[in-house]
Amino acid sequence: MKGHSITLIVFRERDELSWISAVPSDFHIVIYNRGGFLQDIDLLRRATVIPLPEGEGGKAGSYLSHLLAHGDSGTEWTIFASDNPLDHSPEFVGLLPQQTLWSQIQPLSFHPFPGTPGIPSEVPVRDRRNQLGINPIRKETFSLYSLNTSRYLDSESSHVLERYSRIYGIGRETNLASHFLDQAGLTEQAAHASKCDLGSYARGSLFAVHRSRISAVPRRTLEKLHALLLENEDLYNQLLERFWLHLFGEQFIKLLPSSSVGVRRPLEAT
């Protein structure tokens, strides 16, 4: 991977990856392939393809496997994506050459997967507070207690909360983020989360991270998360989508109390 300043990690499950032809030529591309055989000769010449068998954790498994094997890849930036990034970020390829505008933990998605049940389609269209140049991106905020997004209810979060609470025997008053981070061995981040109310994430687990942030994550944390993921692939893929940015050091958000009444945490179950 020497000679490159950016590594693009792609988890492939079914799509044919035609969009990769538009990725800048100086990117190093690594494809973790859980789908069928890739037949695009030009793609095979350009990318490193690593088989990812069933039972190895899916998308989150590909990210963790890469981090455990290669760390920061020896490059300044690592981008994490699935085989369908344009579904979450129509301008994804246009965002790639804009590293000078990136923060060290950079979300690259704009909206949920089209047609996701319960998610109003107009929300991302109206929310253009975050942009890179002319290209829109959007960080989703969520409750550290219920995992629900702060601007609408989504059934996926409710299902994740119910399953996680059942497995660990925790009540709905529990700060799930703090509990999850403690399970991963991130005690300082867990303590910080316990004093906060909101987190933020990139839909589709589509983001870039600077090498300094990757090198700061303890290897034992990556190993613990990988072990948890292999025990329950579906649940931990959904949880990690919420917490990738925070794993690399994104700060949680503490709501300021009102001077007259306490501020209720958004979208908590009652």
N, C-alpha and C positions, 0 to 999 in steps of 0.2 A: 504494500500500500504506500510505499515511499514514492515521492514525486507527485503526490496528490495532496490538496489542501482540504478536500471534502470527500467523505464517504457517505454514500446513500445506501441504506439498508432497506430492502424490500421483502416483505412477507408475501409470498404468492400462494394462493389457494386454488384459484380457478381462472382468473383473467389472463389475457395474452400479453399484456405489458407493452402494447404498441406505443404508449406515451413515452417510454424510455428513450425512443429515438430522438426526442426533442430535449433531453437532458444535456447540459453543457458537456463537451467532450473531455474536459479535464477532471470530471467527477469519477471517483472509483465506485463501482456499483457491485454490491453483494446481494444476491437473491437467495433467500431461504425458501426453498421450493417444497410445498406440500401438495401441489397439484400434479397434473400429468406431465409428460415430457414436453420440454420447450423445443420448438422446431425452428425458431427464428435464428438463422445462422449468424446474422450480424449481431444479434443480442448475445448469443453464446460466445462470440469472439470478444465482445466488449466486457461482459460481466463475469464475475465469479459466481457460480451456482452451487449451492450447498443443499443437499437433500435434508428435509425436515420430516421425519416419519410421523405418522399418527401417534398420539399419546405423548408428544414432546412439548405440549403447551401452546400450540397454535401461534398466533401473532405475538403474544407476550413472550412465549417460549423462544421465538426467533430473536427478539430483542435481547432477552436475558442471556441466551446462548452466545450471542455476538459479544455482549459486554463481558461475559466471563472469559471468553476465548481471546478477545482482542482489545478489550478496554476501549481506549479512545481511538483505536485503529491507527495510531501514529499520525493522524491528521487533525487539523485545527477544528473542524466541524464534523459531526455525525448527524445525518438526517435519518429519521425513522419513519417508514411509510408502509402501507399495505399495497396490494396490487391494484387498488381502485382509488387512488388519492383524488382524482378529479371529481369523484362523487361527493367528497367533503370539501374540496377546494378547487373550483373550476379554473382558477388562475395559478394552480400549484407550480407548474413549470416556469411561469413568469416570476415566481417568488425566488427561485433557486439562485439566480445570479446576484441577488441583492444582499449579500452577507454583510455589507457595510452598514445596513439598516437593522440588522438582527440584534436582539438582546441575547445574552448568553444562554437563556432558556427560551426558545422562540417557537410559539405555536404557529402552525402553518395551515390550519383548517379554517373554514368559514361557516359551514352549516352541517347539521346532522345528515345521515344518509337519507336521500330523498324518499319521502313516503313513510318515514318512521312513524308508527302509530302514536297519536297523542301529542305530537309536537307541532305547534302552529307554524306553517310555512313562512308566514310573514315576519317572524321574529328576527331571523338573521338578516333579512332584506332591510329592515329598519335599523338594525344595530350595526353601524359602520364607524364606531368609535375607534377601532384599531385598524390601521392600514399600514402596509409596507409600500411606500411609493404610492402608485395608483391602485394597487392590488389589495382588496379587502381580506382581512383575517378577523378571527373572533375568538376570544377566550370565553368559555362557558363557566359561569360561577355556580357553585353548588353548596348545599348545607353540609357541614361536617357531621351532622347528627343523622339526617335522613337520607343524604346523598342526592336528594332532589335538586334539580336546577332551580335557580333563584327567580326565574321569570315565568315558569310554567311547571305543571306537574307532568312527570313522565312515568309510565308504568314500569319501565325497565328498572329505574332506581328503586321503586317500591319492592320489586321482586328480589333485587340484590340485597336490600336491607333485611327483608324477611329471611332469606336463606342464610345470610351471615349471622344474624341474631340467633337463629335456631342452632347453628353449628356451635357457636361460642357461648350460648346461654346468656346473652346480654339483653338488657331492657332498652326500650326506645329512648330513654333519657340519656343513654350512653353516647359519648362523643365517639362515633365509629371511626373517624379518621385517626384519633389518638390511639384507639385500641389496635387498629390495623398496623400503624407505624410501630407500635410497641411489639407486635407480633413479628415484625420484620427486623427487630433489633435496633431500630432508630429511636433510641430513648429521648434524645434531645428534641428531635422533631416532634415526637409524640407529646412531650411536655408542652411544647409551643402550641401544637394543635389543640390541646386541651383547654387553652385560654382563648381560643379564637372561634369564629362562627362559620366562615366561608372558605372554600378552596376554589381553585380554578383548573381547568383542563382543556385539552385540545380534542375536539370530536374526531373519532377515528384513529386516535393515538398517532397523530400526524404532527411532528415537531422536529426541531433541530436543537442540538446541544453542543456548547463549546467544550473543548477537551478538558479545560480546567474544572468544569462541573462534573464531568464523567469521572475524572481521577479522584474526586472528593468522595465518591460513594464507596463505602467499605465493601470489600469482596464478600465478607460474611453475610452482608445484607442481600447481595445478589444471589448468593447460594441459598439463603433462607427463602427468599421469594420464589426461586426456581423450584424448590422442594414443595412449597405450598401450592404452586401452580400445577405441579404434576399430580397433586392429590385431588384437585378440583379445577380442571382447566377452564370450564365455562365461567364459573364464579370469579376466579382470579383474573381472567382476561377483562371482565367487566370492571372489577375493582381497580386494576392497574391503569385502565384508561383514565379513571378519575385521578390517580395519584402519580403518574409518570413525572409531571412537571415538578411536583413537590419532592419526589425522590431525588431530583437533581438540585434542589435548593430553592424552588419557588416559595415565596412567603405566603402564609395563610393570612386571612383578613379578619380583623376583630372589629365588630360593629360598636360604634360609640353609643353609650346609653343616653336615652332622652333625659332631659333635666326634670321631667315631670313623671314619666312612667317608664318602666323597663321596656326595652326593645325586644320584641319577641323574635326569636330566630326564625328565618324565613322557611316556610314550608315544612315545619316539623310536624310530626304526627301528634295528635292530641288524644 
